[in-house]
Amino acid sequence: MFKTEFIQGRNFETLCPLCQELANYVKWFNNQQIHGSLNYLTPVEFQRQTL
């Protein structure tokens, strides 16, 4: 999933833009992307339910 959603077709000239984009991707993945394996919740929502 990571390879197809984030990496595929992208090139980063330096490490700095890669780190910035990766941080944005992880934030989106954890807070906005729903996951079927988590009963169609985001990871953050799922974690809140289990606490």
Biopython code that builds the backbone (N, CA, C, O; Angstrom):
import numpy as np
from Bio.PDB.StructureBuilder import StructureBuilder

atoms = [
    (1, "MET", "N", (0.827, -1.184, 0.000)),
    (1, "MET", "CA", (0.000, 0.000, 0.000)),
    (1, "MET", "C", (0.874, 1.251, 0.000)),
    (1, "MET", "O", (0.632, 2.185, -0.765)),
    (2, "PHE", "N", (1.876, 1.264, 0.850)),
    (2, "PHE", "CA", (2.778, 2.409, 0.924)),
    (2, "PHE", "C", (3.441, 2.672, -0.427)),
    (2, "PHE", "O", (3.535, 3.817, -0.869)),
    (3, "LYS", "N", (3.894, 1.613, -1.070)),
    (3, "LYS", "CA", (4.578, 1.767, -2.350)),
    (3, "LYS", "C", (3.650, 2.316, -3.418)),
    (3, "LYS", "O", (4.070, 3.156, -4.214)),
    (4, "THR", "N", (2.419, 1.875, -3.461)),
    (4, "THR", "CA", (1.512, 2.332, -4.512)),
    (4, "THR", "C", (0.919, 3.707, -4.211)),
    (4, "THR", "O", (0.674, 4.479, -5.138)),
    (5, "GLU", "N", (0.688, 4.026, -2.963)),
    (5, "GLU", "CA", (0.068, 5.308, -2.622)),
    (5, "GLU", "C", (1.081, 6.444, -2.467)),
    (5, "GLU", "O", (0.763, 7.596, -2.762)),
    (6, "PHE", "N", (2.268, 6.142, -2.018)),
    (6, "PHE", "CA", (3.215, 7.206, -1.712)),
    (6, "PHE", "C", (4.423, 7.244, -2.643)),
    (6, "PHE", "O", (4.792, 8.312, -3.132)),
    (7, "ILE", "N", (5.026, 6.120, -2.887)),
    (7, "ILE", "CA", (6.307, 6.086, -3.594)),
    (7, "ILE", "C", (6.165, 6.048, -5.112)),
    (7, "ILE", "O", (6.891, 6.751, -5.814)),
    (8, "GLN", "N", (5.260, 5.255, -5.617)),
    (8, "GLN", "CA", (5.196, 4.976, -7.055)),
    (8, "GLN", "C", (5.122, 6.256, -7.890)),
    (8, "GLN", "O", (4.238, 7.090, -7.695)),
    (9, "GLY", "N", (6.060, 6.394, -8.818)),
    (9, "GLY", "CA", (6.064, 7.513, -9.740)),
    (9, "GLY", "C", (6.630, 8.806, -9.184)),
    (9, "GLY", "O", (6.544, 9.842, -9.842)),
    (10, "ARG", "N", (7.200, 8.776, -8.003)),
    (10, "ARG", "CA", (7.730, 9.997, -7.393)),
    (10, "ARG", "C", (9.238, 9.903, -7.238)),
    (10, "ARG", "O", (9.784, 8.836, -6.959)),
    (11, "ASN", "N", (9.892, 11.020, -7.420)),
    (11, "ASN", "CA", (11.329, 11.134, -7.194)),
    (11, "ASN", "C", (11.564, 12.342, -6.308)),
    (11, "ASN", "O", (10.940, 13.386, -6.494)),
    (12, "PHE", "N", (12.445, 12.205, -5.366)),
    (12, "PHE", "CA", (12.787, 13.290, -4.456)),
    (12, "PHE", "C", (14.252, 13.647, -4.667)),
    (12, "PHE", "O", (15.126, 12.783, -4.606)),
    (13, "GLU", "N", (14.509, 14.918, -4.914)),
    (13, "GLU", "CA", (15.866, 15.375, -5.184)),
    (13, "GLU", "C", (16.759, 15.296, -3.945)),
    (13, "GLU", "O", (17.940, 14.964, -4.040)),
    (14, "THR", "N", (16.181, 15.606, -2.787)),
    (14, "THR", "CA", (16.954, 15.583, -1.545)),
    (14, "THR", "C", (16.126, 14.900, -0.460)),
    (14, "THR", "O", (14.956, 14.576, -0.662)),
    (15, "LEU", "N", (16.746, 14.693, 0.674)),
    (15, "LEU", "CA", (16.082, 14.028, 1.787)),
    (15, "LEU", "C", (15.010, 14.908, 2.433)),
    (15, "LEU", "O", (14.009, 14.391, 2.929)),
    (16, "CYS", "N", (15.204, 16.215, 2.434)),
    (16, "CYS", "CA", (14.272, 17.124, 3.105)),
    (16, "CYS", "C", (12.844, 17.043, 2.537)),
    (16, "CYS", "O", (11.904, 16.873, 3.313)),
    (17, "PRO", "N", (12.649, 17.157, 1.219)),
    (17, "PRO", "CA", (11.283, 17.028, 0.698)),
    (17, "PRO", "C", (10.681, 15.652, 0.958)),
    (17, "PRO", "O", (9.480, 15.535, 1.200)),
    (18, "LEU", "N", (11.508, 14.615, 0.909)),
    (18, "LEU", "CA", (11.019, 13.269, 1.208)),
    (18, "LEU", "C", (10.501, 13.197, 2.630)),
    (18, "LEU", "O", (9.414, 12.668, 2.863)),
    (19, "CYS", "N", (11.253, 13.717, 3.583)),
    (19, "CYS", "CA", (10.834, 13.689, 4.992)),
    (19, "CYS", "C", (9.550, 14.467, 5.207)),
    (19, "CYS", "O", (8.676, 14.023, 5.951)),
    (20, "GLN", "N", (9.424, 15.618, 4.570)),
    (20, "GLN", "CA", (8.217, 16.432, 4.710)),
    (20, "GLN", "C", (6.997, 15.714, 4.138)),
    (20, "GLN", "O", (5.944, 15.664, 4.773)),
    (21, "GLU", "N", (7.144, 15.166, 2.952)),
    (21, "GLU", "CA", (6.031, 14.451, 2.315)),
    (21, "GLU", "C", (5.678, 13.188, 3.082)),
    (21, "GLU", "O", (4.503, 12.841, 3.198)),
    (22, "LEU", "N", (6.671, 12.506, 3.599)),
    (22, "LEU", "CA", (6.421, 11.296, 4.379)),
    (22, "LEU", "C", (5.652, 11.628, 5.654)),
    (22, "LEU", "O", (4.729, 10.902, 6.021)),
    (23, "ALA", "N", (6.015, 12.700, 6.326)),
    (23, "ALA", "CA", (5.295, 13.119, 7.538)),
    (23, "ALA", "C", (3.837, 13.447, 7.203)),
    (23, "ALA", "O", (2.933, 13.093, 7.960)),
    (24, "ASN", "N", (3.609, 14.115, 6.082)),
    (24, "ASN", "CA", (2.238, 14.423, 5.655)),
    (24, "ASN", "C", (1.458, 13.149, 5.348)),
    (24, "ASN", "O", (0.283, 13.040, 5.697)),
    (25, "TYR", "N", (2.105, 12.191, 4.698)),
    (25, "TYR", "CA", (1.452, 10.931, 4.363)),
    (25, "TYR", "C", (1.064, 10.158, 5.620)),
    (25, "TYR", "O", (-0.052, 9.650, 5.720)),
    (26, "VAL", "N", (1.977, 10.071, 6.568)),
    (26, "VAL", "CA", (1.702, 9.339, 7.808)),
    (26, "VAL", "C", (0.565, 10.004, 8.572)),
    (26, "VAL", "O", (-0.293, 9.317, 9.126)),
    (27, "LYS", "N", (0.550, 11.319, 8.609)),
    (27, "LYS", "CA", (-0.542, 12.052, 9.276)),
    (27, "LYS", "C", (-1.875, 11.751, 8.596)),
    (27, "LYS", "O", (-2.867, 11.478, 9.270)),
    (28, "TRP", "N", (-1.902, 11.799, 7.267)),
    (28, "TRP", "CA", (-3.119, 11.486, 6.517)),
    (28, "TRP", "C", (-3.536, 10.034, 6.755)),
    (28, "TRP", "O", (-4.708, 9.756, 7.009)),
    (29, "PHE", "N", (-2.582, 9.115, 6.672)),
    (29, "PHE", "CA", (-2.873, 7.690, 6.823)),
    (29, "PHE", "C", (-3.476, 7.384, 8.186)),
    (29, "PHE", "O", (-4.402, 6.578, 8.282)),
    (30, "ASN", "N", (-2.975, 8.003, 9.223)),
    (30, "ASN", "CA", (-3.448, 7.720, 10.577)),
    (30, "ASN", "C", (-4.712, 8.476, 10.967)),
    (30, "ASN", "O", (-5.461, 8.016, 11.829)),
    (31, "ASN", "N", (-4.961, 9.618, 10.352)),
    (31, "ASN", "CA", (-6.072, 10.469, 10.781)),
    (31, "ASN", "C", (-7.235, 10.560, 9.799)),
    (31, "ASN", "O", (-8.334, 10.955, 10.191)),
    (32, "GLN", "N", (-7.023, 10.207, 8.539)),
    (32, "GLN", "CA", (-8.089, 10.379, 7.549)),
    (32, "GLN", "C", (-8.411, 9.118, 6.757)),
    (32, "GLN", "O", (-9.557, 8.921, 6.354)),
    (33, "GLN", "N", (-7.429, 8.268, 6.529)),
    (33, "GLN", "CA", (-7.631, 7.070, 5.719)),
    (33, "GLN", "C", (-8.336, 5.987, 6.539)),
    (33, "GLN", "O", (-7.814, 5.525, 7.553)),
    (34, "ILE", "N", (-9.518, 5.592, 6.090)),
    (34, "ILE", "CA", (-10.219, 4.517, 6.787)),
    (34, "ILE", "C", (-9.643, 3.166, 6.371)),
    (34, "ILE", "O", (-9.142, 3.014, 5.257)),
    (35, "HIS", "N", (-9.715, 2.189, 7.268)),
    (35, "HIS", "CA", (-9.140, 0.869, 7.038)),
    (35, "HIS", "C", (-10.211, -0.189, 7.263)),
    (35, "HIS", "O", (-10.845, -0.238, 8.318)),
    (36, "GLY", "N", (-10.401, -1.029, 6.262)),
    (36, "GLY", "CA", (-11.371, -2.106, 6.379)),
    (36, "GLY", "C", (-11.062, -3.046, 7.524)),
    (36, "GLY", "O", (-11.973, -3.558, 8.174)),
    (37, "SER", "N", (-9.785, -3.276, 7.776)),
    (37, "SER", "CA", (-9.395, -4.186, 8.851)),
    (37, "SER", "C", (-9.654, -3.591, 10.236)),
    (37, "SER", "O", (-9.601, -4.304, 11.238)),
    (38, "LEU", "N", (-9.932, -2.300, 10.294)),
    (38, "LEU", "CA", (-10.228, -1.628, 11.564)),
    (38, "LEU", "C", (-11.705, -1.230, 11.635)),
    (38, "LEU", "O", (-12.066, -0.225, 12.247)),
    (39, "ASN", "N", (-12.545, -2.041, 10.995)),
    (39, "ASN", "CA", (-13.992, -1.793, 10.988)),
    (39, "ASN", "C", (-14.317, -0.437, 10.363)),
    (39, "ASN", "O", (-15.217, 0.267, 10.819)),
    (40, "TYR", "N", (-13.578, -0.084, 9.320)),
    (40, "TYR", "CA", (-13.774, 1.144, 8.546)),
    (40, "TYR", "C", (-13.634, 2.406, 9.392)),
    (40, "TYR", "O", (-14.382, 3.371, 9.237)),
    (41, "LEU", "N", (-12.655, 2.367, 10.289)),
    (41, "LEU", "CA", (-12.283, 3.526, 11.084)),
    (41, "LEU", "C", (-10.855, 3.913, 10.719)),
    (41, "LEU", "O", (-10.123, 3.119, 10.128)),
    (42, "THR", "N", (-10.465, 5.126, 11.070)),
    (42, "THR", "CA", (-9.062, 5.492, 10.938)),
    (42, "THR", "C", (-8.302, 4.854, 12.095)),
    (42, "THR", "O", (-8.925, 4.491, 13.092)),
    (43, "PRO", "N", (-6.989, 4.705, 12.004)),
    (43, "PRO", "CA", (-6.237, 4.159, 13.127)),
    (43, "PRO", "C", (-6.420, 4.966, 14.410)),
    (43, "PRO", "O", (-6.484, 4.386, 15.494)),
    (44, "VAL", "N", (-6.503, 6.273, 14.308)),
    (44, "VAL", "CA", (-6.694, 7.105, 15.496)),
    (44, "VAL", "C", (-8.064, 6.837, 16.127)),
    (44, "VAL", "O", (-8.169, 6.715, 17.348)),
    (45, "GLU", "N", (-9.104, 6.745, 15.307)),
    (45, "GLU", "CA", (-10.446, 6.452, 15.835)),
    (45, "GLU", "C", (-10.487, 5.073, 16.471)),
    (45, "GLU", "O", (-11.085, 4.889, 17.531)),
    (46, "PHE", "N", (-9.850, 4.103, 15.822)),
    (46, "PHE", "CA", (-9.830, 2.745, 16.349)),
    (46, "PHE", "C", (-9.124, 2.699, 17.699)),
    (46, "PHE", "O", (-9.599, 2.046, 18.629)),
    (47, "GLN", "N", (-8.007, 3.380, 17.806)),
    (47, "GLN", "CA", (-7.268, 3.387, 19.062)),
    (47, "GLN", "C", (-8.091, 4.044, 20.168)),
    (47, "GLN", "O", (-8.071, 3.576, 21.307)),
    (48, "ARG", "N", (-8.801, 5.102, 19.858)),
    (48, "ARG", "CA", (-9.644, 5.754, 20.869)),
    (48, "ARG", "C", (-10.733, 4.812, 21.386)),
    (48, "ARG", "O", (-11.084, 4.854, 22.565)),
    (49, "GLN", "N", (-11.262, 3.969, 20.511)),
    (49, "GLN", "CA", (-12.319, 3.038, 20.907)),
    (49, "GLN", "C", (-11.779, 1.928, 21.803)),
    (49, "GLN", "O", (-12.507, 1.419, 22.655)),
    (50, "THR", "N", (-10.530, 1.549, 21.628)),
    (50, "THR", "CA", (-9.977, 0.430, 22.378)),
    (50, "THR", "C", (-9.424, 0.842, 23.733)),
    (50, "THR", "O", (-9.083, -0.018, 24.546)),
    (51, "LEU", "N", (-9.330, 2.126, 23.989)),
    (51, "LEU", "CA", (-8.800, 2.594, 25.292)),
    (51, "LEU", "C", (-9.861, 2.658, 26.330)),
    (51, "LEU", "O", (-9.587, 3.029, 27.472)),
]
sb = StructureBuilder()
sb.init_structure("model")
sb.init_model(0)
sb.init_chain("A")
sb.init_seg("    ")
for serial, (resi, resn, name, xyz) in enumerate(atoms, 1):
    if name == "N":
        sb.init_residue(resn, " ", resi, " ")
    sb.init_atom(name, np.array(xyz, "f"), 0.0, 1.0, " ", f" {name:<3s}", serial, name[0])
structure = sb.get_structure()
